[in-house]
Amino acid sequence: MASNPSFDISTGADLQEVDNAVNQAVKEVAQRYDFKGSHCTIEFDRAKAEIRLHADDEFRMEQLLDIVQTKMVKRGVPVKNLKTGDLIPATGTSVRRVIGLTQGIETEVAKKITRAIKDQGFKKVQAAIQGEEIRVSAPSRDELQAVIAFLRTQDFEIELKFGNYRG
């Protein structure tokens, strides 16, 4: 029995690349003259998939955030998947911020994606939410290519990865 061609839609960053980007950012902060004598730190918690920033003031926090995002882009980590938290005041003028990494498609976003596929009117295309991924199947490979092209034009506020293509 031949099954329909299908592919999976997922999202997430390579945690090793995130770790590398954070290490590069830490090195840059240590070497930059404008950070000499300041107590600015960048920590990556792999288990929670979040980056914690601590800076002396809001100005340095913005610089830290910029450095981290620049290093992420250079390492190929999708910046769309970074959820930048609010500034949290700490002792004195120092501030903290947590950046969360989106590692799977949340249920609400998955529902938006499947609804967009159905609303577009593709013939015989089925989208099913499977945990943190979406499986899209259709009898025709051309239909699947059209779905991928359509989804690339949409903005769901996360970076979509198309993989596990079965013909």
LINCOR-V552454 format. One record per residue. N is the residue number from 1. PSI is psi in whole degrees, 0 to 359 (NA if undefined). NEAR is the number of other C-alpha atoms within 12 Angstrom. D_FIRST is the distance of its C-alpha to the first C-alpha in Angstrom with 1 decimal. Layout:
n = (N;N)
psi = (PSI;PSI)
near = (NEAR;NEAR)
d_first = (D_FIRST;D_FIRST)
This chain:
n = (1;2;3;4;5;6;7;8;9;10;11;12;13;14;15;16;17;18;19;20;21;22;23;24;25;26;27;28;29;30;31;32;33;34;35;36;37;38;39;40;41;42;43;44;45;46;47;48;49;50;51;52;53;54;55;56;57;58;59;60;61;62;63;64;65;66;67;68;69;70;71;72;73;74;75;76;77;78;79;80;81;82;83;84;85;86;87;88;89;90;91;92;93;94;95;96;97;98;99;100;101;102;103;104;105;106;107;108;109;110;111;112;113;114;115;116;117;118;119;120;121;122;123;124;125;126;127;128;129;130;131;132;133;134;135;136;137;138;139;140;141;142;143;144;145;146;147;148;149;150;151;152;153;154;155;156;157;158;159;160;161;162;163;164;165;166;167)
psi = (123;126;166;147;145;167;163;144;126;180;165;158;149;113;332;320;322;315;315;316;319;318;319;321;318;317;317;318;320;331;339;137;322;352;2;131;358;163;70;130;153;124;140;122;100;322;319;353;55;154;130;127;140;126;162;326;176;324;312;329;317;322;317;314;318;317;313;314;321;316;324;315;316;331;0;20;128;119;339;332;2;123;99;123;175;160;133;116;139;204;139;231;359;152;159;159;141;132;118;147;125;118;355;160;122;156;316;317;321;319;321;318;313;323;318;321;316;320;334;340;32;139;128;23;132;134;128;133;126;89;245;17;167;128;126;128;153;156;339;134;327;321;318;320;321;322;315;315;318;313;330;336;347;159;109;15;18;160;123;137;134;120;186;42;123;122;NA)
near = (3;8;11;21;24;31;30;30;36;31;31;31;33;23;26;19;22;39;28;24;32;38;24;27;34;29;20;25;31;21;14;18;10;16;23;14;13;20;23;34;33;33;30;30;20;21;12;16;26;28;37;33;42;34;34;28;26;24;20;28;34;23;26;42;37;21;28;38;29;22;28;32;24;19;24;22;31;30;31;25;33;29;23;26;18;18;23;22;18;16;12;12;18;23;28;34;32;29;32;29;35;32;31;28;33;24;18;16;26;31;23;24;36;31;22;25;33;21;17;20;16;26;20;21;32;31;30;26;26;19;18;23;30;34;34;41;35;28;21;23;22;19;27;34;24;22;37;30;16;21;28;21;14;18;15;23;24;31;29;35;26;25;19;17;20;20;20)
d_first = (0.0;3.8;6.3;9.8;12.4;14.9;18.3;20.8;24.4;26.9;30.6;33.1;35.6;35.7;38.3;39.7;40.5;42.1;44.1;45.2;46.2;48.2;50.0;50.9;52.2;54.3;55.8;56.6;58.3;60.4;61.5;62.3;66.0;65.5;63.9;66.7;68.2;65.6;63.4;60.0;56.9;53.2;51.0;47.2;45.7;42.2;41.4;42.1;40.9;44.3;47.2;50.7;53.6;57.2;60.0;63.8;63.6;61.4;62.2;61.0;57.9;56.9;57.6;55.4;52.6;52.9;52.9;49.8;47.8;49.0;47.9;44.5;44.0;45.2;42.6;39.7;39.4;38.5;41.7;40.0;38.6;42.2;43.6;47.4;49.3;52.8;56.0;57.3;61.1;62.2;65.7;68.2;66.6;63.5;60.1;56.5;53.1;49.6;46.7;43.3;40.1;37.0;34.2;31.4;30.8;32.9;31.6;34.0;33.0;29.2;29.9;31.9;29.1;26.5;29.2;30.0;26.4;26.3;29.9;29.2;27.1;24.0;21.6;18.4;19.0;18.6;20.7;20.7;23.5;22.6;25.9;27.7;24.8;22.9;19.2;18.7;15.4;15.2;13.2;15.9;17.2;20.6;20.6;20.0;22.9;25.0;24.4;25.6;28.5;29.5;29.4;31.6;34.2;34.4;36.6;35.3;38.1;35.7;34.2;30.5;28.2;24.9;22.7;19.5;17.9;14.3;13.4)
